[in-house]
Amino acid sequence: MHIEAHIEPVERPFPSTMVRAMYDDGQRDGVKKYEQLWTARVGEDTVRLACIPLFAYGMAWNDLLTISPDHSVLRVEKAAGHKALRAAGKDREQGAKLVLEVSQLADDMNLKYETHGGGYVAIDIPPGSGDTIDSVLAYLNREGVKFEYEVVP
């Protein structure tokens, strides 16, 4: 088993409930991979996502999640309308530049973001942010950065 953890989540609710979501990294090595997610409990088996998922798909910041007794994510109970944009540098040099420049871009645009491992960044795109996403996508395209933009229903 392999677990990716959020070192600097956008929120650290108190008290926090840590949950895990399985993800597929495209490797066929037989190792189960999980992302540890920060959440705030809102019910017996319901939590609110308090971080921006970097690897797990189908969820975004502030979504309500149903979890199992062992704290595994079962499903999105209610989407909050946020979107997750994920980008990764193709190598260590581009990754460092990406994190630095996208962090500055997100700060300038007053967007929440998280970084991981020196080469990954996830940006929260709040509901109704059409112009904002166009600006971020233009930067990523201009820099030749590999990115994924997931519209969560």
Secondary structure, 3 states (H helix, E strand, C coil): CEEECCCCCCCCCCCCEEEEEEECCCCCCCCCEEEEEEEEECCCCEEEECCCCCCCCCCCCCCEEEECCCCEEEEEEECCCCEEEEEECCCHHHHHHHHHHHHHHHHHCCCCEEEECCCEEEEEECCCCHHHHHHHHHHHHHHCCEEEEECCC
